[in-house]
């Protein structure tokens, strides 16, 4: 009973979020650790158009393991703008719009780490929601260890919902997929 109530609540929340016409954010990074930085960012507008997209030159080398995932190399970012150079444009979008992020904790942490790597002070955007957590409530797979619904990767969510978009591990493709997932959830009954 609770699972069905949570599923219905997740659908209702998806409809509310979709009506707010959010902007979708995704990043690609140098890795997963505490010193990883952003190497690509995309902000997709609610209508599917690109609001902002850029490769980003980090202060560290991109490890081969990360390049294997997203195919972004040091050579690709060698002439890209740095995080401080793009931040004013990104910040302007993030402070004026509702933001949909698949795995918000991760992307926000990497934004903070990119700030710190450049000596910038960090204030996290407050007007965001995590589509990964919303999808977990919709999907309803219980995780007894965490005593909450199990999180799913964006690729698993794509597959489970039958969305015909690739999970290319590039920021633009992943924002398109995030947008499609929110639309899918909002259309459920």
MORAQUI-V419069 format. One record per pair of residues at least 12 apart in sequence whose C-alpha atoms are under 10 Angstrom apart, sorted by sequence separation. I is the first residue (numbers start at 1). J is the second residue. D is the distance in whole Angstrom. If there is no record, write none. Layout:
i=[I;I]
j=[J;J]
d=[D;D]
This chain:
i=[26;27;28;29;41;42;61;62;111;112;136;137;139;155;165;27;28;40;41;42;61;62;111;136;137;139;154;155;164;165;26;27;28;40;41;60;135;136;137;153;155;163;26;27;39;40;41;62;109;133;134;135;136;154;165;25;26;27;39;40;58;61;108;133;135;136;164;25;26;38;39;40;55;57;108;133;134;135;136;163;24;25;26;38;39;40;57;132;133;139;163;23;24;25;37;38;39;57;58;132;133;135;155;158;161;162;23;24;25;37;38;39;56;57;58;108;132;154;157;158;161;23;24;37;38;55;56;57;132;136;139;157;163;22;23;24;36;37;55;56;57;58;132;135;139;155;158;162;22;23;36;37;39;54;55;56;57;58;59;131;154;158;161;21;22;23;24;36;37;38;55;56;57;58;59;87;104;105;154;157;161;21;22;23;35;36;37;55;56;57;58;104;105;132;20;21;23;24;25;27;36;54;55;56;57;99;103;104;19;23;24;25;26;27;28;29;36;54;55;56;87;98;99;100;101;102;103;104;105;154;18;23;25;27;28;30;54;55;56;57;83;87;97;98;99;100;101;102;103;104;27;29;54;56;95;96;98;99;100;101;102;103;104;30;40;56;84;94;95;97;98;99;100;101;102;103;30;31;39;55;83;84;94;95;96;97;98;99;100;101;102;30;31;40;54;82;83;94;95;99;100;101;102;29;30;31;39;53;84;91;94;95;102;29;30;31;32;39;52;83;84;91;94;30;31;39;83;84;30;31;82;84;29;30;39;40;52;53;83;28;29;31;39;51;52;28;51;29;30;40;28;29;39;52;28;30;39;41;51;28;29;30;39;40;28;30;38;39;38;41;37;132;135;139;43;131;135;138;42;45;103;131;134;41;103;132;43;102;103;131;132;135;138;43;102;103;131;134;45;46;102;46;45;46;131;44;59;43;44;58;43;60;43;59;58;59;58;25;41;25;38;23;24;41;23;37;38;102;23;24;36;37;38;101;102;23;24;25;26;27;32;36;37;38;101;22;23;24;25;26;34;35;36;37;38;39;100;102;21;22;23;24;25;26;34;37;38;102;20;21;22;23;24;25;26;32;33;36;37;38;101;102;20;21;22;23;24;26;29;32;35;36;37;100;101;20;21;22;25;27;28;31;34;35;37;100;102;18;26;27;30;33;37;102;17;26;27;29;35;36;17;18;25;26;28;29;35;100;17;25;27;27;29;71;72;70;71;72;69;70;71;69;70;68;69;70;25;24;22;23;22;22;24;17;17;17;55;14;54;53;54;53;14;52;10;13;14;50;10;11;10;11;14;9;10;50;10;11;50;7;10;11;44;48;49;6;7;9;10;42;43;44;48;7;8;9;10;41;42;43;44;6;7;8;10;40;41;42;44;45;46;6;7;40;41;42;44;45;48;5;6;7;39;40;42;43;44;47;48;4;5;6;7;42;43;46;3;4;6;41;42;44;45;3;4;44;3;4;3;2;3;3;28;29;27;28;29;6;26;27;28;26;27;28;26;27;3;25;26;28;25;26;27;24;26;27;25;26;24;25;26;24;25;23;24;26;24;25;24;25;24;23;22;24;18;18;17;18;17;14;15;18;19;14;15;18;13;14;15;17;14;15;16;11;14;15;13;14;15;11;12;13;14;15;11;12;14;10;11;12;10;11;12;11;12;7;10;11;8;7;8;7]
j=[38;39;40;41;53;54;73;74;123;124;148;149;151;167;177;40;41;53;54;55;74;75;124;149;150;152;167;168;177;178;40;41;42;54;55;74;149;150;151;167;169;177;41;42;54;55;56;77;124;148;149;150;151;169;180;41;42;43;55;56;74;77;124;149;151;152;180;42;43;55;56;57;72;74;125;150;151;152;153;180;42;43;44;56;57;58;75;150;151;157;181;42;43;44;56;57;58;76;77;151;152;154;174;177;180;181;43;44;45;57;58;59;76;77;78;128;152;174;177;178;181;44;45;58;59;76;77;78;153;157;160;178;184;44;45;46;58;59;77;78;79;80;154;157;161;177;180;184;45;46;59;60;62;77;78;79;80;81;82;154;177;181;184;45;46;47;48;60;61;62;79;80;81;82;83;111;128;129;178;181;185;46;47;48;60;61;62;80;81;82;83;129;130;157;46;47;49;50;51;53;62;80;81;82;83;125;129;130;46;50;51;52;53;54;55;56;63;81;82;83;114;125;126;127;128;129;130;131;132;181;46;51;53;55;56;58;82;83;84;85;111;115;125;126;127;128;129;130;131;132;56;58;83;85;124;125;127;128;129;130;131;132;133;60;70;86;114;124;125;127;128;129;130;131;132;133;61;62;70;86;114;115;125;126;127;128;129;130;131;132;133;62;63;72;86;114;115;126;127;131;132;133;134;62;63;64;72;86;117;124;127;128;135;63;64;65;66;73;86;117;118;125;128;65;66;74;118;119;66;67;118;120;66;67;76;77;89;90;120;66;67;69;77;89;90;67;90;69;70;80;69;70;80;93;70;72;81;83;93;71;72;73;82;83;72;74;82;83;83;86;83;178;181;185;90;178;182;185;90;93;151;179;182;90;152;181;93;152;153;181;182;185;188;94;153;154;182;185;97;98;154;99;99;100;185;99;114;99;100;114;100;117;101;117;117;118;118;90;107;94;107;93;94;111;94;109;110;174;96;97;109;110;111;174;175;97;98;99;100;101;106;110;111;112;175;97;98;99;100;101;109;110;111;112;113;114;175;177;97;98;99;100;101;102;110;113;114;178;97;98;99;100;101;102;103;109;110;113;114;115;178;179;98;99;100;101;102;104;107;110;113;114;115;178;179;99;100;101;104;106;107;110;113;114;116;179;181;98;106;107;110;113;117;182;98;107;108;110;116;117;99;100;107;108;110;111;117;182;100;108;110;111;114;168;169;168;169;170;168;169;170;169;170;169;170;171;128;128;127;128;128;129;131;128;129;131;171;131;171;171;172;172;134;172;131;134;135;172;133;134;134;135;138;134;135;175;136;137;176;134;137;138;171;175;176;134;135;137;138;170;171;172;176;136;137;138;139;170;171;172;173;136;137;138;140;170;171;172;174;175;176;137;138;171;172;173;175;176;179;137;138;139;171;172;174;175;176;179;180;137;138;139;140;175;176;179;137;138;140;175;176;178;179;138;139;179;139;140;140;140;141;142;169;170;169;170;171;149;169;170;171;170;171;172;171;172;149;171;172;174;172;173;174;172;174;175;174;175;174;175;176;175;176;175;176;178;177;178;178;179;179;179;179;182;179;182;182;183;183;181;182;185;186;182;183;186;182;183;184;186;184;185;186;182;185;186;185;186;187;184;185;186;187;188;185;186;188;185;186;187;186;187;188;188;189;185;188;189;188;188;189;189]
d=[10;7;5;9;6;7;9;6;10;8;9;6;9;6;6;5;7;8;6;9;6;10;9;6;8;9;7;9;9;10;8;4;9;6;7;9;9;6;9;10;9;8;6;7;8;4;8;9;9;10;10;9;5;10;8;7;6;9;6;5;9;10;7;8;8;7;9;6;7;9;4;8;9;8;8;9;9;8;10;7;8;5;9;7;6;10;10;10;7;9;8;10;5;7;9;8;6;9;8;7;9;10;9;7;10;10;6;5;9;9;7;10;9;5;9;10;7;8;9;9;8;6;6;6;10;8;6;6;8;9;9;9;8;9;5;7;9;8;6;9;7;9;8;8;10;9;9;10;7;5;10;8;8;10;10;9;5;9;8;10;8;7;8;8;5;9;9;8;10;10;9;5;6;7;9;10;8;10;8;8;9;5;9;9;9;10;9;6;5;5;7;7;8;9;9;8;10;9;10;10;9;8;7;5;7;9;9;5;10;9;9;9;10;10;9;9;10;8;9;6;10;9;9;9;7;8;6;8;10;9;8;8;10;10;9;8;10;9;10;10;9;9;10;9;6;6;6;6;7;8;10;9;10;9;10;10;5;4;5;5;5;5;9;8;10;8;9;10;7;7;6;6;6;6;5;7;8;8;10;10;7;8;6;8;9;8;8;9;6;8;8;5;7;8;8;10;7;9;8;10;10;10;9;8;6;10;8;10;10;10;8;10;9;10;9;8;9;9;10;9;7;8;9;9;6;9;8;9;6;9;9;8;7;8;10;9;8;9;10;9;9;10;7;10;7;10;9;10;10;10;9;9;9;9;7;9;10;10;8;10;9;10;9;10;9;10;10;9;8;10;9;9;8;10;8;8;9;8;9;10;9;10;9;9;10;10;8;10;9;8;10;8;10;9;9;9;7;9;10;10;7;10;10;10;10;10;9;9;10;8;10;9;10;7;9;8;9;10;10;9;9;8;10;10;8;9;6;9;10;10;10;6;7;10;9;7;9;7;9;10;8;7;7;10;8;6;6;6;6;7;9;8;10;9;8;9;9;10;8;5;5;5;5;8;8;6;6;6;9;7;5;6;6;8;9;10;9;7;5;10;7;10;7;9;6;9;9;9;9;8;6;8;9;8;9;10;10;10;9;9;9;9;7;8;10;8;10;10;10;6;10;10;8;10;8;7;10;8;9;9;9;9;8;10;9;10;8;9;8;10;8;9;10;10;10;7;8;9;9;5;8;7;6;10;9;9;10;10;10;9;9;10;10;10;9;10;9;9;9;8;10;7;8;10;10;8;9;8;9;9;6;9;10;9;7;9;9;9;10;9;6;7;9;9;9;10;9;8;5;9;8;7;7;9;9;8;9;9;5;8;10;10;6;7;10;8;6;5;10;9;10;6;4;6;8;9;6;10;8;10;7;7;10;9;9;7;7;9;9;9;10;9;7;7;10;8;8;9;8;10;10;10;9;8;10;8;9;8;6;10;9;9;7;10;9;6;10;10;10;8;6;8;5;10;5;9;9;8;7;10;9;9;9;10;6;9;9;6;9;6;10;6;10;9;8;9;10;9;7;10;7;9;9;10;9;7;8;7;10;10;8;10;9;6;8;7;10;8;10;9;9;8;8;9;6;5;9;5;8;9;9;8;9;9;6;7;9;8;5;10;9;8;9;6;9;10;10;7;9;10;8;10]
